[in-house]
Structures are given as C-alpha cells and as structure tokens.
Amino acid sequence: MKALVIGGSNGIGLAITRNLIDKGYEIEILDRHGPEEGVLPEGMFSHHCCDLLDLDEELIKSFAEDKNISLLMITAGFGRVADFEYFHTAEIKNMMTVNATATIQILRLFYDRIKSSDRFYCGVMGSISGLMSSPSAALYSASKAAICRLIESVNIELEVAGTENRILNVSPASFKGSRFYGGQNQLDLLNPLAEEIVEHMFAADTLFIPQYEETFKAVLERYHNDPHEYGLHSYQFKKESGRLDNNRRVKIGYLSGTFDLFHVGHLNLLRRAKAQCDYLIVGVHDSGAWKGKETFIPFEERKQIVGSCKYVDKVVQSCREDSDAWDLWHYDRLFVGSDYKGTERFNRYEEYFKDKGVEIVYFPYTQSTSSTQIRKTVMLKTKDIKLD
Ligand SMILES: NC(=O)c1ccc[n+]([C@@H]2O[C@H](COP(=O)([O-])OP(=O)(O)OC[C@H]3O[C@@H](n4cnc5c(N)ncnc54)[C@H](OP(=O)(O)O)[C@@H]3O)[C@@H](O)[C@H]2O)c1
C-alpha cells in the first residue's frame, strides 16, 4: 500500500504521513525539503523535491499512473494574517498558485484515479477561512475559498458519475504544532487531528471541520446570519490576537545584463536567480556600446526576449549602476556572475549595500559551448555581409 502526501515534510502533512506509516503505508513525500532526520522511520518513505510554484506535471503524472498508490493527501500551503495593503503582487501570485491553482492542477492530474470505480482516497487541507469571510486574511481566505468551492462542486460530479470516491475538504480553524505560524513541528500536538483526518478520508467524507459540533457550527451560523456583523467582529478579534504580521514577506531580486544572443547560460542564470527570490526584476542594458561592445540584437528585442522568460517578473531598462537601480526598485538581493566578485565595482556595491539589507549573490556563470560557437558564427557572418 502506497500513499502520496504533498507537503508531508512538516506540520499536519508530516503527522498524516506518520499516521499512515503506522497503518502500514509506504509514503511518497513531495515537498520543497525532506523531513527532518529521524522523525520518520527509514525505509518507509521517500522524499521527492517539489515546489508547487513551479509544478512538475510529469512528476505528478508519474505518481498518478502508479497503481500501487491508492491515497493522495495535499497539505502544502501557506498564509499569513495581514491587511491586504501589505501584500506585494508577487505574494498574491504565489499564495494563489500554491494554495489554489497548483492544488487544483494536481487534483486534475489524479482525476482518472479519483473518478475510477477502484477505491482511491483523497484529501486536501482547506481552511475554515475558505468557508466564510476573513478580514486581515483576505488573500488566504480567497485562496482557500477557491479550493473549498472546487471540492464541493467536483464531489457532486463524482456522485453523479457513480463512483464511491470523494475528495475530503479538511477545513480547520487555527491549530497548534505546525510551522504555519513560524513554530516547530510537534507531532504529539498534531497526532489526534491527523488520526481524525485519516478516518474521514477512509470514510470517503466530503467535508471535515474539526470541533464542528462544539464550536464551529455556531460560528458558521453566526456568519451566515449576518456576514457584516461577523466580519467586523472577526477583524477586531484578529487585531487583538497578536497574530497580525504586516511586514513585507517577499524577496525582490535584481540582476542586470546585456542578454545579447540569448542562450542557455542566460536562462540558467535567470532560473537560479528566480529560485532565490519571489519577484525577479531584470535590467537590460540599452546598448552594449557603453560597455565597449556593440550588440547583435536591438535593445527592444532583447528586452522582449528576456521579458518572455517565465522566471522574469518584470523587465526594465538597466541603470548605469546597479546601486542606482536599488533607488528605483528597492530589491533585497542583487544577483551577479561570480567573476565580478572582488572587482572595484562590486567592492563598491558591497560597501554601498552594507546598511541597506541587500545581499549580493554571486553565481558561477558559464556560457554554453554552443552559444560561444553561435556568437563566433554570427560575428563571421556579419563580417562577410559587411565585406560584400
Ligand atoms: N496551521 C493552521 O493553523 C492551519 C489552519 C487551517 C488550515 N491550514 C492549512 O493546513 C495546511 C498545512 O499547514 P501546516 O499548519 O501543517 O503548515 P506547515 O507546517 O508550514 O506545513 C506546510 C508544508 O507545505 C510546504 N509548502 C509550502 N509552500 C510550498 C511550495 N511552494 N511547494 C511545496 N511545498 C510547499 C511547506 O514547505 P516549506 O516548509 O519548505 O515552506 C511545509 O512543508 C496548509 O494548507 C494550511 O493552509 C493550517
């Protein structure tokens, strides 16, 4: 028996993984990092690197095609309590992608298994805030509302299609023992909730709200009776709870370059930079002339090429100095090829950024052999044309 737990390295995903191992399952964990060493029994799980911000559909498909896997639990997700004005557009994109879009895509990639007449168990962590308004967590609430509505609707389609399989929407209020609010994993606090979730999944239930009868039945009734009054109360409650985190969370990255004859070395540089920030701004030099060499491709075209790369969030005309670009974009990380380390210019930047909280990240940067060859050929051809 095998199960796939997406987000299984921490928090409730880790507790569910542990619970399923105790029930005899072998677990495939998909998460950004593996679980802490020693927390799960060796040989009973494998970790595969997976970032839902850059969903590897082929990887998910390969698990969906594995008939030994009969259970899928998606717990990966994040959020924070903050007023809407404190969210950068990059954080909006990331939260909606992880909590809603990628989660929905995974369900779709598994849909043949879920819709099949063979038993398949499936669950997703929603949130109580996906079932009602949540001032000061508006974005998180929107991302969870998307998944709650999707599951509610798809479960009807599954019923009509005649399968007994259902997707379980687990929608708790805030719980303790996970890393969601920046704490440590505490399995002893999470185990009872994990056991309840697994039981509801095996029962093919469609919705599980922990502590429903004791607490949340009345809370939801109050919300439905007067959403406005409930919203104002909820806003005040969050303000007083001390959970408000009105800080900027996203890391903005910046790098500049000429990007002439765009090649795989450029692509690798952009990919590595994006992996280390949430929002990547790329400054393209308007002309190679000021750096002592002419470009083959005109500035506007180079800008379009760079801007169409999926790792780039914003493309701008570079400034003469990257430190001038900081005045415009207030980036947190400046990416540069490692051969610039120790140069007069970058020593100057190190000094300039010392008290600004900017980290300079040096990358090994290599042009591919093919791109060097292309450059040489283009140079020769250009020369020929000029000679003609
Ligand atoms: N804790 C609560 O009070 C609460 C209440 C209601 C609902 N929920 C929901 O329950 C789920 C689990 O939360 P938790 O409390 O167990 O939090 P957690 O301890 O932070 O665990 C979440 C896991 O998701 C992973 N994850 C985050 N972003 C990811 C990405 N882009 N790609 C792949 N994995 C990613 C995290 O990896 P990293 O550590 O590398 O980021 C982490 O392993 C979430 O969907 C959350 O919204 C939590």
The ligand as an SDF file (V2000), in Angstrom:
LIG
                    3D

 48 52  0  0  0  0  0  0  0  0999 V2000
   -1.8010   25.7190   10.9030 N   0  0  0  0  0  0  0  0  0  0  0  0
   -3.0420   26.1830   10.8860 C   0  0  0  0  0  0  0  0  0  0  0  0
   -3.4900   26.8190   11.8500 O   0  0  0  0  0  0  0  0  0  0  0  0
   -3.9250   25.8910    9.6980 C   0  0  0  0  0  0  0  0  0  0  0  0
   -5.2990   26.1580    9.7830 C   0  0  0  0  0  0  0  0  0  0  0  0
   -6.1070   25.8670    8.6890 C   0  0  0  0  0  0  0  0  0  0  0  0
   -5.5900   25.3290    7.5480 C   0  0  0  0  0  0  0  0  0  0  0  0
   -4.2370   25.0880    7.4760 N   0  0  0  0  0  0  0  0  0  0  0  0
   -3.7060   24.5340    6.2340 C   0  0  0  0  0  0  0  0  0  0  0  0
   -3.0790   23.3050    6.5140 O   0  0  0  0  0  0  0  0  0  0  0  0
   -2.0380   23.0580    5.5620 C   0  0  0  0  0  0  0  0  0  0  0  0
   -0.7920   22.6070    6.2860 C   0  0  0  0  0  0  0  0  0  0  0  0
   -0.3960   23.6280    7.1640 O   0  0  0  0  0  0  0  0  0  0  0  0
    0.5540   23.3800    8.4160 P   0  0  0  0  0  0  0  0  0  0  0  0
   -0.0490   24.1450    9.5400 O   0  0  0  0  0  0  0  0  0  0  0  0
    0.8340   21.9440    8.5780 O   0  0  0  0  0  0  0  0  0  0  0  0
    1.8410   24.2130    7.9130 O   0  0  0  0  0  0  0  0  0  0  0  0
    3.3920   23.8350    7.7650 P   0  0  0  0  0  0  0  0  0  0  0  0
    3.8970   23.1730    8.9960 O   0  0  0  0  0  0  0  0  0  0  0  0
    4.0180   25.1240    7.3660 O   0  0  0  0  0  0  0  0  0  0  0  0
    3.4350   22.8190    6.5420 O   0  0  0  0  0  0  0  0  0  0  0  0
    3.1850   23.2060    5.2260 C   0  0  0  0  0  0  0  0  0  0  0  0
    4.0810   22.4450    4.2790 C   0  0  0  0  0  0  0  0  0  0  0  0
    3.7900   22.9020    2.9540 O   0  0  0  0  0  0  0  0  0  0  0  0
    5.0210   23.1300    2.2960 C   0  0  0  0  0  0  0  0  0  0  0  0
    4.9420   24.1230    1.2320 N   0  0  0  0  0  0  0  0  0  0  0  0
    4.7190   25.4440    1.3380 C   0  0  0  0  0  0  0  0  0  0  0  0
    4.8620   26.0360    0.1420 N   0  0  0  0  0  0  0  0  0  0  0  0
    5.1940   25.0630   -0.7310 C   0  0  0  0  0  0  0  0  0  0  0  0
    5.5110   25.0350   -2.1140 C   0  0  0  0  0  0  0  0  0  0  0  0
    5.5620   26.1530   -2.8400 N   0  0  0  0  0  0  0  0  0  0  0  0
    5.7920   23.8620   -2.6990 N   0  0  0  0  0  0  0  0  0  0  0  0
    5.8050   22.7300   -1.9780 C   0  0  0  0  0  0  0  0  0  0  0  0
    5.5510   22.6820   -0.6630 N   0  0  0  0  0  0  0  0  0  0  0  0
    5.2520   23.8390   -0.0500 C   0  0  0  0  0  0  0  0  0  0  0  0
    5.9320   23.6430    3.4010 C   0  0  0  0  0  0  0  0  0  0  0  0
    7.2760   23.5800    2.9760 O   0  0  0  0  0  0  0  0  0  0  0  0
    8.3270   24.7040    3.4840 P   0  0  0  0  0  0  0  0  0  0  0  0
    8.4850   24.4940    4.9410 O   0  0  0  0  0  0  0  0  0  0  0  0
    9.5520   24.4430    2.6680 O   0  0  0  0  0  0  0  0  0  0  0  0
    7.7030   26.0310    3.1890 O   0  0  0  0  0  0  0  0  0  0  0  0
    5.5730   22.6980    4.5180 C   0  0  0  0  0  0  0  0  0  0  0  0
    6.3100   21.5010    4.4350 O   0  0  0  0  0  0  0  0  0  0  0  0
   -1.8800   24.3430    4.7590 C   0  0  0  0  0  0  0  0  0  0  0  0
   -2.5400   24.2020    3.5190 O   0  0  0  0  0  0  0  0  0  0  0  0
   -2.6050   25.3820    5.6020 C   0  0  0  0  0  0  0  0  0  0  0  0
   -3.1290   26.4180    4.8160 O   0  0  0  0  0  0  0  0  0  0  0  0
   -3.3970   25.3560    8.5250 C   0  0  0  0  0  0  0  0  0  0  0  0
  1  2  1  0
  2  3  2  0
  2  4  1  0
  4  5  1  0
  4 48  2  0
  5  6  2  0
  6  7  1  0
  7  8  2  0
  8  9  1  0
  8 48  1  0
  9 10  1  0
  9 46  1  0
 10 11  1  0
 11 12  1  0
 11 44  1  0
 12 13  1  0
 13 14  1  0
 14 15  2  0
 14 16  1  0
 14 17  1  0
 17 18  1  0
 18 19  2  0
 18 20  1  0
 18 21  1  0
 21 22  1  0
 22 23  1  0
 23 24  1  0
 23 42  1  0
 24 25  1  0
 25 26  1  0
 25 36  1  0
 26 27  1  0
 26 35  1  0
 27 28  2  0
 28 29  1  0
 29 30  1  0
 29 35  2  0
 30 31  1  0
 30 32  2  0
 32 33  1  0
 33 34  2  0
 34 35  1  0
 36 37  1  0
 36 42  1  0
 37 38  1  0
 38 39  2  0
 38 40  1  0
 38 41  1  0
 42 43  1  0
 44 45  1  0
 44 46  1  0
 46 47  1  0
M  CHG  2   8   1  16  -1
M  END
$$$$
